[in-house]
Amino acid sequence: MSILRGGHFHDIVKLKSRRKQRFGEGRCADMFRLWGKIIRDNHLIRDTVSVRSEDDTRTHKVLSALDEICAVFDLERPIWLDATISDFKKRDKARFYQDSFIEAIDFDYLEIQVIEE
C-alpha cells in the first residue's frame, strides 16, 4: 500500500526507525543529513551536506536542509513535482531539473539525498 496519495508533499514523511548518535555522556540526538549536489554534463560541480539534529518531523528536516543547501548554492527553493516526490519516497533521493525552478539554471540538475537518519 502506498503512503503517497494525491501527490501531497507532506506525504513524503515515511515511518522509519531512526538511528541514534551519541554525543558526550549519555546525551542522544537524532541526526539527519541531506547531501546536495549540483550536476552538469554528468560531473559533480558542487556539493554540500546539511546536518539537522533538532527534534522535528522528517518533512521539516528535509525542507530546512533543502533551504540551507539552496542558500549555499545561491539558488531559489525548487518546486516539488509529483515525480520528484515519488522518487524521494522510493529512494530517499530526488533530482530537481529546470522544470522545478522558476529562474534559468546553469547546470543539469540539483540532486538531494538523505545520507543519515
Secondary structure, DSSP 4 states (H G I P E B T S, - for coil): --S--TT-GGGG-------EEEETTTEEEE-EEEEEEEEETTEEEEEEEEEE-SS--HHHHHHHHHHHHHHHHT-PPPP--HHHHHHHHHHSEEEE-GGG-SS--SSSEEEEEEEE-
